[in-house]
Amino acid sequence: MNLRILLQIPPNLRGIYFLAIMFFSSIAMAHAQTVTGTVSAEGELLPGASVSIKGTSTGTSTDFDGKYSIKANAGSTLVFSYVGYASKEVVVGNQKVINITLDSDNKLDEIVVIGYGTQRKSDLTGSVSSVKAAEITQVPVSRVDQALQGRATGVQVTQTSGAPGAGTVIRVRGGNSITGSNEPLWVIDGIIVGTNFNLNNINSNDIKSIEILKDASSIAIYGSRGANGVVLVTTKSGKGAVGGKPQISVNLFSSIQLVPELPELLSQEEQIAFTNESARFRNAAEPFPDAPSTYPNNDWYDIILGPAPIHNADISISGGSDNVNYYNSLNYFNQRGIIESSGIEKFIFRSNIDINLSEKVKAGFRINYSRIKQDNGLASFGNAFSILPTQPVFNADGSFNGFDDVVGAPFSNPVANRLLNINETFTNNLLSTAYLEYKPSSKWFIRSTFSPELNNVKQNRFTSSQLPGNLFVGVTDGGLASVRTVAGNSWNNENTVQYQSDLGENHSITVLGGASFQKVVAETTLAEAEGITSDATGFNRLQNSNPVRAKVSSDFNSFQIASFFGRLNYSFKDKYLFTLVGRTDGSSVFAEGNKYAFFPSVAAAWKISEEPFMQDQDLFSDLKLRTSYGRSGNQAIDAFSTLETYVQANTTLNGVEVPGLTIGRPANPNLQWETTNSFDIALEASLFNGRIFTEFNYYYKQTNDLLLDVAIPRQTGFTSQLQNVGSLENKGWEFLLNTKNIIKDNFTWNSTLTLSANRNKILDLGGAEFIDLIVDPIIGSGNTRLIVGESVPVFTGLNYLGTWKSQEEIDASGRTDPQVVGGPRFEDLNGDGIASTLDNVVLGSPLPDLIFGFENSFTYKNWDFSFYFQGTLGNEVYNLRVRNHFFNRGETTKFAELANRWTPENPTSNIPRAGADSVTNTPSNSEYVEDGSHLRLKTARIAYNMPVDKLGLKGVKKASLYFSGNNLLLFSNFRLIDPEGSRFGRNGLGNIAQGYADGQYPNPRVLTVGLNVTF
């Protein structure tokens, strides 16, 4: 009460006045009611959210579990607010419980997961990209990495093939290694699962969020394994459910996969003409002397490809009380492939439970069990791609055809392979963690986890003795079978202590220290048998075989890592932020003296928008400048790589050959970590009261001590040795733009644009100018090189100049190697008269100049609609199919463009004549290298959110019916239609040899209808 007014009241009336105030206050208090509830956002309860009565000074905050309690009169308005989220107002009626979910206001203050903790985005000094659950579940896929494509700046995701369960190749700000893996480190609920974890083991619908750590400040906490980026996966919990009542969610969808557009080939009649023409040029008999109508006209695409279904069902039960939160789910996923005999079937169970043992102690566990059966595919698309349409599937007697009359040899009949052979893999994986947290005070937080993993894989393969090719040549000794098992187990122990405190009014610090210990063991056993006496037993009785031709092998692999790490976050006036991170890793894969390495980083950020000179402007809601510099590592080598290995080498004793051993490679105890030094600078801004959010990053990375096989003197008994030599760099930029274009009561429109560009360059190869990689044994060396000053890798070969138009042109060229009119012409750069690898030039790179993604999402009343494009610009693809389907003889199918090949009647064509390859060889050349730029409509989705209250659906909290399409449109000039793929996968040669196409399994178009219901 204003003291001046109080003094104006006569003294003899002041007592009556106070009695009146107390009387009316008691009446008001009698009409006030206690309102309780929770405040949450993005599925997480928010501690410290503000709850106030509008127009008054009365208010409170939510506790650690996001709960609040406040007294408010009926008719008053409660205001709920939290930094980074749009405020909400609710008029109090007769309700006693009001639970509120806040929506992000697109500022910098959303909560993101970082290594060993969480942080407001506004307080980050590092580069972290976030992908939320809603973005992941909108794309019905079998693997979560497939849903990341184009959604995070600086992250290139390439689908290796369209086969069910096929993985991806992921590059975070480029590749840093040549010998070592370039895949990011995956961490699931705090469990470090490595770079090769089978992501089929995880149900996408269980995921709450994914954070991708990209710069030194964010990845240095993972030290020796963070150089390629870190992907943090956080699964759902029971937080957000209140009152002890469980929440049940059901997610059902069914899809039909359709065969996409396929490469155009010559028609049957055109192919017959080409094959005959090729034979005549070689003075050979025409394989098809009769009219085309007398020969089969098989569409081998149609024979092995067809529509295929996907079925998915998962149910989750989550809930919570004051002391327990839980989330349990069960998932069934079954995808058949558009190529028959391929598919994947999964059963996944997850249980996440958190228990408050007391006010200071909390415990819990995460368990994920998966059982997967994968049919690996027996009919190869690449095989069917090559078979002439004249080739019959069956003989006249109904048996499988196994002989190619044009080649004059047996051929692999994909239909027979599919029906007679077996290739299947069973995987059982148990991924779990248990934790204990102790919070002795508001400043201290102690956490310890133990995370065991069991992984068992069994692959069964059987090749039937009844295959037509075997029967024709009559040399079969029966069937071939093999059983391969991998038994893996590992454990990881993490221990952290965190201290957080305000030091006076303007200073605050958070200090984290920890230790981590991990051990991984894998044992592999392979048994192979030939001469299986009966197809009935297949791989189940390997003893029913020829014992002389049986093979048995085994392998053992194990490594241990011990780590100690720390992080210091300091804030001055909540606008000047500093972060120091350091981690020491010790690994058993290195020899004594090189086992340990230290990986530090430093970062700073400036919240410009908090400065006084920014307070009188309306443009920027938030504006932050940040930078970081630090070092991370790559273990890069397998266990025992520092040691010499033994290989089998037979010898003779007393005139009898006996098995023995010899040294297969030299030891090198000096091997050490590959290290990457990174610099990053970025500007983040939220404009127009959160209507626009944008972020721009520039980065530079240099990797030193590359592990390479280096030539050594032959006097040592070896030709090469693995050494730490060489270096390479990556540099690039990233741009993110989120906009809220329209915000109306019944209509909203949001957009997201991501742009990324990365260029890498080899700085040193240990003194060598280049290293040849052999990616095709027929072409041989020279088509792919690692060259100092170029990207990793580059495609190399001769320049293709079209065809020779006349004999005079050949004579005037000075060429001494065999040439023919109408044949291919390659540039002889050095003028020695021969087109050889000495004339090779750089033809292109698989690295895009630009990676982009663009999404628009709309809501209108109860309807949601979104579409998402992604693609690349400026990358090249090395088409390994060009040799057989453009240059070579007529025994294989040819691209449709060869209908316009060189002939005496068409002498100006730059497409080689049929049969020219019998005179000239076909080296690696520029015709193999094609533009891989493409634009793909990745996803389009429309959903109807049912008004459950109006429909009288008692017990149903929300329900939505949706229809979506994946891979609906593709714009590309690539001969094989889809330039995305990886001939060599992600491991081995595929670690660096990206951008190769060889007719991989096509990416299907997928149409999906689904239903989500929450009870």
Salt bridges, closest charged atoms under 4 A:
GLU42 OE1 - LYS132 NZ 3.70
GLU44 OE2 - LYS208 NZ 1.93
GLU44 OE1 - LYS239 NZ 3.98
GLU89 OE1 - LYS54 NZ 3.18
ASP105 OD2 - LYS107 NZ 3.85
ASP109 OD1 - ARG120 NH1 3.82
GLU110 OE1 - LYS132 NZ 3.82
ASP123 OD2 - ARG120 NE 3.03
ASP123 OD1 - LYS607 NZ 2.82
GLU135 OE1 - ARG151 NH1 3.73
ASP145 OD2 - ARG143 NH2 3.07
GLU183 OE2 - ARG171 NH1 2.80
GLU183 OE1 - ARG986 NH2 3.24
ASP189 OD2 - ARG350 NH1 3.37
ASP206 OD2 - ARG350 NE 3.85
GLU211 OE2 - LYS132 NZ 3.58
GLU277 OE1 - ARG901 NH2 2.85
GLU286 OE2 - ARG280 NH1 2.82
ASP322 OD1 - LYS67 NZ 2.35
GLU340 OE1 - ARG418 NH1 3.18
ASP354 OD1 - ARG366 NH1 3.14
ASP375 OD2 - ARG336 NH2 2.93
GLU437 OE2 - ARG447 NH1 2.31
ASP477 OD2 - ARG549 NH1 2.28
GLU530 OE1 - ARG549 NH2 2.52
ASP574 OD1 - ARG120 NH2 3.76
ASP574 OD1 - LYS607 NZ 3.15
ASP585 OD1 - ARG583 NE 3.03
GLU611 OE1 - LYS575 NZ 3.17
ASP680 OD1 - ARG173 NH2 2.97
ASP680 OD2 - ARG626 NH1 2.94
GLU684 OE1 - LYS624 NZ 3.41
GLU684 OE2 - ARG626 NE 2.84
GLU695 OE1 - LYS121 NZ 3.70
GLU695 OE2 - ARG626 NH2 2.87
GLU729 OE2 - LYS761 NZ 3.81
GLU734 OE2 - ARG173 NE 2.59
GLU734 OE1 - LYS214 NZ 2.80
ASP772 OD1 - ARG785 NE 2.61
ASP776 OD2 - ARG883 NH1 3.06
GLU809 OE2 - ARG825 NH1 2.91
ASP817 OD2 - ARG815 NH2 2.93
ASP849 OD1 - ARG759 NH1 3.34
GLU855 OE1 - ARG151 NH1 3.07
GLU891 OE2 - ARG282 NH2 3.93
GLU891 OE2 - ARG889 NH2 2.75
GLU897 OE2 - ARG975 NE 2.76
GLU927 OE2 - ARG975 NH2 2.39
GLU930 OE2 - ARG975 NH1 3.04
ASP978 OD1 - ARG936 NH2 2.90
GLU980 OE1 - ARG936 NH2 2.87
ASP998 OD1 - ARG881 NE 3.23
ASP998 OD2 - ARG983 NE 3.06
